[in-house]
Amino acid sequence: MRLLRLTRDVLLHGTAYAVLNDLIHRPEPLEEEKTWQFITGPEPGWRRWLREAWPPQWLRRLVLHRRQYQPAERGIQAHYDVSNEFYQLFLDKKFMFYSCADHIRGDETLEEAQTNKANHLLQLIDPKPGERILELGCGWASMMRHIEQHTGDRDHLEGLTLSREQAAYIQQNFGYKVRLENFVEAEYPPQYYDKVYSIAAWEAIRRHEVDVVMQKVYKTLKPGGRFVLHFFCRWQDRLPSSLSVGQLFFPGHVALSYREHVQAMERAGFRITMQTCHDYRRTLRQWYENLVARKNDALKLVDVRTYNRYVVFFAASYKYFDDRMGVLFRFVLRKPPIS
Ligand SMILES: C[S@@+](CC[C@H](N)C(=O)[O-])C[C@H]1O[C@@H](n2cnc3c(N)ncnc32)[C@H](O)[C@@H]1O
């Protein structure tokens, strides 16, 4: 059975996918430091060559192409609808952000670094009481709460998520206007919102969706409105092994390249007024440390395979950013005012 899976995985998805999937399927919880070292540590040249050489680009493209037409909610729900309590074990206690934090000094706790990030985004969004503000992919409403604390206005805040567990959590705990709806397919009223923002959700957009959703956001913003984006993308246009590996964690998601994103922003009519790069690695390491420190609690909430999947996910994501295959950006886009 194991040999059959390994062979199928190597042939269709390559060695990196096969090895990581094998780790996830171990019947026992993975050993913390050994797993981290194995995935993120120095890699011999031949191993790197092998993981990028097979499958050839045409086969990788074919397999990923088939996957990315799956309904978006399948990938999201497979990842998020695990258990809110499970996420609480490793995310920061203050906001429950599931997105890259800002380590400015370098020795911040996760809570401090997430506060830095929340404050930076607040400055970029610049929310004012009475403005209509929409979050695409609102998680557990972390940023919505930060905005409300700043403006005192909750009535004009709205969010969309595809995770049932998140929507139920927000309903029970905060009562914001949050809809369980795909933000690519949703219909938005024209020239309605002052600000739209999205944190760590834009990476889920596929190539056939990016222009559609970018144009929808452009149309729903008032003239002069702004769209703040925080997401990661891949640098190169060719398809690296990390895209196949990503299928283990977000089935059907195929991250776009930097060029594809920026061209879609400009095609929609936006002016890019700011972009900054951020380092995801420390956040991923902190989530990893928090999760393995709470291993026993985690295993009361989820099965061994789910636990192993997240251990591998954080380490493999660290490797992805450490190898500079992907980069995390914040963008501020402006819809021009009517002159
Ligand atoms: C990594 S989490 C980030 C959550 C939150 N913004 C934060 O920073 O903690 C990604 C979020 O995007 C949502 N999401 C991704 N694709 C979506 C889509 N097409 N429609 C609606 N929500 C989506 C997920 O449900 C999840 O809430």
The ligand as a Gaussian input file, in Angstrom:
#p B3LYP/6-31G(d) Opt

LIG

0 1
 C       -4.922000      32.092000       5.623000
 S       -6.570000      32.535000       6.063000
 C       -6.341000      34.215000       6.506000
 C       -7.447000      34.699000       7.384000
 C       -7.323000      36.126000       7.904000
 N       -7.419000      37.093000       6.844000
 C       -6.070000      36.301000       8.726000
 O       -5.198000      37.083000       8.322000
 O       -5.972000      35.654000       9.756000
 C       -7.415000      32.620000       4.475000
 C       -8.866000      32.999000       4.546000
 O       -9.331000      33.226000       3.224000
 C      -10.570000      32.581000       3.030000
 N      -10.708000      32.329000       1.586000
 C       -9.803000      31.848000       0.712000
 N      -10.317000      31.795000      -0.540000
 C      -11.578000      32.287000      -0.443000
 C      -12.617000      32.515000      -1.403000
 N      -12.466000      32.225000      -2.685000
 N      -13.786000      33.055000      -0.960000
 C      -13.965000      33.363000       0.355000
 N      -13.000000      33.177000       1.299000
 C      -11.830000      32.643000       0.901000
 C      -10.511000      31.355000       3.921000
 O      -11.801000      30.879000       4.198000
 C       -9.799000      31.970000       5.141000
 O      -10.743000      32.629000       5.929000

